[in-house]
Structures are given as C-alpha cells and as structure tokens.
Amino acid sequence: MTQNTPLSSRLPLPSEDVTLRVRSAAQLRARGVSAAQTSAQCLPGGPWQQILPGVYLLHPGPPTGRERLHGALLYAGRPPVSARRAPARLAEPGYGPGEEDAYGEAMVTGVAALALYGFAAVGPLGALHRIDVLVPRTRRLRSARFVEVLRTAMMPRAVRVGEVPVAPVERALADAVAATAEAADVRRLLTEAVREGHCEPAAVVRELSEAELLGRPAVVGAVDALLAEGRAAAEARLYAMVREHGLPDPVWNVELRLPGGPRLGAVDAYWPDHAVAVELDARAPRYGVPARRRQAEEDPQWAAYAAKREQLERLGVTVVHLTPRKLREAADQQATVVRTALMAAADREPAAYVMVLPR
C-alpha cells in the first residue's frame, strides 16, 4: 500500500466493531494514512474528529460509551515516544497493531470498570462523564478530556470483560471509592459488590487499606455495613449448601459450653449427634495495616480461631473451617467436606458432653 493509494481504500469500511471506528494515530499510520491526511479529515465539517490526543473517531457524530472507552484505552496504552519510532507489528493485514498491543498495560478501573461488571449503582457506561484508566507509575501520561489517568507501582492482573482489560473488582472499587465523597454512594457500591457476589469483603477491605482509604469519614461506616453484608451473604450460602446437598439439619448459630464450665465459643452450625461444628471465617484484614506487615505480624483474630478450634477438638468436636469465598466458588466441594466429617463421627471416640445454647 503506497501514498498514492486512495485514502478511502486504506481504511476499514463502516463496521459494528467499535475498534474499527476509533483508531490511534499509530494504527492509521500502519494503514498508510499520514498525519497530514488525518488532520485534513478532522477539519470542521470533515468525516472524522479527534477525541483525545492521538486518538480519532472515524465518523462525525458523538462517540458512544464504548467508543469513548476504547479511545481511553488507546490513549493510555500508547507506547512511549522512543518506542513509537519502531515499525508497527501488524496483527492482521491492513488492520494495524493488534488491540492488545494498542492497549499496552492499560486497563479500565474505577466507576467505568464497575459499569462493565454490571453494577447497578453506577448506571450505564454511556452516562459516565469520566473513564479512569490504570497505568504503571513509570508512564508519563497526563489526564485528558474524559480520561483520568491513575498510576500505580503494582499493576494488578487485568480481567477481560468481553475484549476490554479491566481491573479486578476490588481494585476498581477502591479507585471508585477514592473519587467518591458521599458516604451513601460509597455504601451502595460496597454493599452491591458483596450482595451480588462480585467479590468477598476481605478482598475489598484489603484494597481500601492499601489505598489508605479506611480512615475517610465516608468509608468508615460503609466498611462496617460491608462486613455485615458479607457475613449475611456467607451465612445464606451456608444454609443453601446444607439444604441443596441434603445434609442433616444442624442447629444454627449456637454457643458451646462445658456443663458448669467455661464458654467454648460460638459456631455457625452444629450437629450434636455427630459432634461436628462449622465455623465461617469472615474475618476482615486489620484496618490500617498494609498487606506486607499483616503477613509478618501475628493476626490476633486468627489466633483466637485457632485456640477455639484446638480446645473443641481436644473435647472430640470436629471443627470444619469454611471461608465465604469457598462457599461461593466451590459449594459442592465444601458440602463433601462436611458430609465426610459427619460420616466419620461413627469411627471416632465419643465426644465430651457439651451444652448447646442459643447465641
């Protein structure tokens, strides 16, 4: 394809594919369209328009939400100036650089990412006035028009929603919360994340802690509501697991005590005839403690769990430890674990007598 080739034949025909309606300058050059020709197409009344630095919309109408999203990723994913002089690597003849290369390491985060995940609290993608894009801290790239560039030293692994690289839900939530001032809005976002099964509370609190957001007034109460919502969701999954897998009915949410003796602790489900208890681990990360320190320090909550479990097992009570994530992602497997513990009761020494009291 040469400079004498008519401009119309160098470009893709109108398409339903949004990636063909929004192109970067590098992609246009790979088609043989010069910078001067691109500028001419974007003159007032022309068929194209520049929507971001180095990013062009190949029709005269307003960009759709998907076109703005694709344009934001093209803008944030463009290579450094030194790399732009290298010949473009074509993914398909005539289509310019592959989209994965065009996006680089950039990924959508914040409210726009939550819209892609289907959060009702943020509304449709097309109604958003801003698109947050996450890039490595080393990138020297400024925010422009509707694109807010967020830099990070530790890029998360992107999740593909369709063909769009998106930050994991918990990271997108943290970035959305950082830009949200109203406590009611923060509460809605965090509650929906757990209630609809997008992620676990512990993962959200961990990201909020890493972002140093837990001390914000708008966040404090919302996190308490998040943990309560997560606990309720995990209990509902536990009830469903017992019912749907035909396990014997336990007594729910009880406290165990030795007759005339000390309190042994509370459990979420208990089968007195089998001396089997189930305990949900709905702990949250310690507020304000970065992850690296949490790994190095003793967790007092975990120490209390372990001490209770050890004491119950000395008395002959089998304790099955379940996490909300395991119940959400592998309920069948967790039901098998509980069933195995119940079946094994006949082969164990009889457990000590314990009192079962409502919690």
Sequence and secondary structure as in RCSB ss.txt:
>XXXX:A:sequence
MTQNTPLSSRLPLPSEDVTLRVRSAAQLRARGVSAAQTSAQCLPGGPWQQILPGVYLLHPGPPTGRERLHGALLY
AGRPPVSARRAPARLAEPGYGPGEEDAYGEAMVTGVAALALYGFAAVGPLGALHRIDVLVPRTRRLRSARFVEVL
RTAMMPRAVRVGEVPVAPVERALADAVAATAEAADVRRLLTEAVREGHCEPAAVVRELSEAELLGRPAVVGAVDA
LLAEGRAAAEARLYAMVREHGLPDPVWNVELRLPGGPRLGAVDAYWPDHAVAVELDARAPRYGVPARRRQAEEDP
QWAAYAAKREQLERLGVTVVHLTPRKLREAADQQATVVRTALMAAADREPAAYVMVLPR
>XXXX:A:secstr
  TTS HHHHS    S HHHHEEEHHHHHHTT  HHHHHHHTSTTSS EEEETTEEESSSS   HHHHHHHHHHH
HH   HHHHTS   BSSTTS B HHHHHTT EEEHHHHHHHHT GGG  GGG S EEEEEETT     BTTEEEE
EESS    EEETTEEE  HHHHHHHHHHT   HHHHHHHHHHHHHTTSS HHHHHHHHHHTT TTSHHHHHHHHH
HHHHHHHHHHHHHHHHHHHTT    EEEEEEE TTS EEEEEEEEETTTTEEEEE      TT  HHHHHHS  H
HHHHHHHHHHHHHHTT EEEEE HHHHHH HHHHHHHHHHHHHHGGGS      EEEE 
